[in-house]
Amino acid sequence: MGAGMLLAAACASIEEPPMADEPPQSEGPPVIDRTGQGRIVDPSRTECAADAYQVLVGQPISEVDTDSLPIPLRIYGPDQMITMDYRPDRMNIVLDEDDIVVEVRCG
């Protein structure tokens, strides 16, 4: 019986504390920033990066590298159905009928 208890103790999982140079783990999956910088965006962030992307206004969406834009992201034009949920961390790119960016905002 002693050997069985020793074997059970050896198989028990031991949770090690995180190393000092490791970032703290957050709940849920991280939000990945696709700007090519390889940064992990804090999932608790409450505002999107719309202010930094106002330079897109007036450009055709076909000339915008949408893979480099931060996520969550929503791109839509006139008469397209979208959900009305407000997400302050989501960047919205609004297009006109000619697929020109007319607004970049959070929500």
VOTORVO-952964 format. One record per residue (C-alpha): residue number from 1; residue in one letter; x, y, z. Coordinates in steps of 0.25 Angstrom, whole numbers, padded with zeros to 4 digits. Layout:
<recs>
   nr  rest     px     py     pz
  NUM     A      X      Y      Z
...
</recs>
This chain:
<recs>
   nr  rest     px     py     pz
    1     M   0000   0000   0000
    2     G   0012   0009   0003
    3     A   0017   0008  -0011
    4     G   0003   0011  -0017
    5     M   0002   0024  -0009
    6     L   0016   0027  -0014
    7     L   0013   0025  -0028
    8     A   0000   0033  -0027
    9     A   0008   0045  -0021
   10     A   0018   0044  -0032
   11     C   0007   0045  -0043
   12     A   0000   0057  -0036
   13     S   0001   0070  -0044
   14     I   0009   0081  -0038
   15     E   0006   0095  -0042
   16     E   0019   0103  -0043
   17     P   0019   0118  -0041
   18     P   0021   0126  -0053
   19     M   0035   0130  -0056
   20     A   0039   0145  -0053
   21     D   0041   0148  -0068
   22     E   0028   0142  -0073
   23     P   0016   0151  -0075
   24     P   0004   0148  -0066
   25     Q  -0007   0139  -0072
   26     S  -0020   0146  -0074
   27     E  -0034   0139  -0075
   28     G  -0038   0135  -0089
   29     P  -0030   0136  -0102
   30     P  -0022   0148  -0105
   31     V  -0026   0158  -0115
   32     I  -0015   0157  -0126
   33     D  -0011   0170  -0133
   34     R  -0009   0167  -0148
   35     T   0000   0179  -0151
   36     G   0012   0171  -0152
   37     Q   0018   0175  -0139
   38     G   0015   0162  -0132
   39     R   0009   0169  -0121
   40     I  -0002   0163  -0112
   41     V  -0013   0173  -0109
   42     D  -0018   0174  -0095
   43     P  -0032   0167  -0096
   44     S  -0037   0176  -0085
   45     R  -0034   0188  -0093
   46     T  -0047   0196  -0094
   47     E  -0044   0205  -0106
   48     C  -0041   0202  -0121
   49     A  -0030   0209  -0129
   50     A  -0039   0217  -0138
   51     D  -0031   0230  -0135
   52     A  -0018   0224  -0141
   53     Y  -0025   0220  -0154
   54     Q  -0032   0233  -0158
   55     V  -0022   0234  -0170
   56     L  -0031   0223  -0176
   57     V  -0042   0233  -0178
   58     G  -0043   0236  -0193
   59     Q  -0036   0224  -0198
   60     P  -0042   0212  -0206
   61     I  -0043   0200  -0197
   62     S  -0036   0192  -0208
   63     E  -0023   0200  -0206
   64     V  -0024   0197  -0191
   65     D  -0016   0185  -0185
   66     T  -0027   0180  -0176
   67     D  -0019   0168  -0171
   68     S  -0010   0179  -0164
   69     L  -0022   0185  -0157
   70     P  -0024   0182  -0142
   71     I  -0035   0172  -0138
   72     P  -0046   0172  -0135
   73     L  -0050   0179  -0148
   74     R  -0063   0181  -0156
   75     I  -0063   0187  -0170
   76     Y  -0077   0191  -0176
   77     G  -0083   0199  -0186
   78     P  -0097   0206  -0188
   79     D  -0109   0197  -0188
   80     Q  -0101   0185  -0181
   81     M  -0108   0179  -0169
   82     I  -0099   0179  -0157
   83     T  -0101   0176  -0142
   84     M  -0105   0187  -0133
   85     D  -0096   0183  -0122
   86     Y  -0086   0193  -0117
   87     R  -0072   0188  -0115
   88     P  -0063   0199  -0111
   89     D  -0051   0190  -0114
   90     R  -0056   0188  -0128
   91     M  -0051   0197  -0140
   92     N  -0061   0200  -0150
   93     I  -0058   0204  -0164
   94     V  -0070   0210  -0171
   95     L  -0070   0211  -0187
   96     D  -0078   0219  -0197
   97     E  -0085   0213  -0209
   98     D  -0072   0214  -0217
   99     D  -0064   0206  -0206
  100     I  -0057   0218  -0201
  101     V  -0054   0219  -0186
  102     V  -0063   0230  -0180
  103     E  -0061   0228  -0165
  104     V  -0053   0220  -0156
  105     R  -0058   0219  -0142
  106     C  -0060   0210  -0130
  107     G  -0072   0202  -0127
</recs>
